[in-house]
Amino acid sequence: MRFQLEQEGPLRVTEVDPVEMEFLMQIPGIARTEDPAAKARIFASPGGDKELEEDWEAFVRPELEEHFEGALEAMESDLAGVRRVKGTASFAIEPGHWEHWLTGLNQARLVLWAEHRLTDSEMIEESEIADPQRATALFAMNLYGFLQEILLRVLGEAESGEDPEIGG
């Protein structure tokens, strides 16, 4: 997978392996979970004060839900432009969507962690996970984390005036 930021333009993501592309296409569906544990992780209540929790549910949570949905819609818009050629894929992340991608990737990671009840030690150690679904979730979390890191690096280099290209 390669990343090339065009001057005043989109971030081009090229040479995307079919397996990587499949994981990317799954992000909006993963992030739109109905799993109660995952929703609790994403929309963690401030706790403590009953009045504060009521205000959170009435005012903050709806805004967060709207923000998250907007991020996922931006991602879907970019992913709709996927082009597949000779066993690889490419697409562009529009400049106004970069932060949406960071949000959507983070949301998907939180959902996977909660739905598959992954542990901190599984996240840190390179231990084998016997359950294939949990192992796949961990792989997806690591891929999404890698993409967050790349996006942050590319955006940082873009702000400094460099012409970033990452991958290979």
TATA-V403049 format. One record per run of one state. SS is the DSSP state (A for helix, B for strand, O for the rest). FROM is the first residue (numbers start at 1). LEN is the number of residues. Records with the same first field share a line. If there is no record, write none. Layout:
# TATA-V403049
SS->FROM-LEN ; FROM-LEN
This chain:
# TATA-V403049
O->1-1 ; 6-5 ; 26-1 ; 32-4 ; 43-7 ; 80-3 ; 86-2 ; 94-1 ; 116-4 ; 125-7 ; 160-5 ; 168-1
B->2-4 ; 11-7 ; 83-3 ; 88-6 ; 165-3
A->18-8 ; 27-5 ; 36-7 ; 50-30 ; 95-21 ; 120-5 ; 132-28
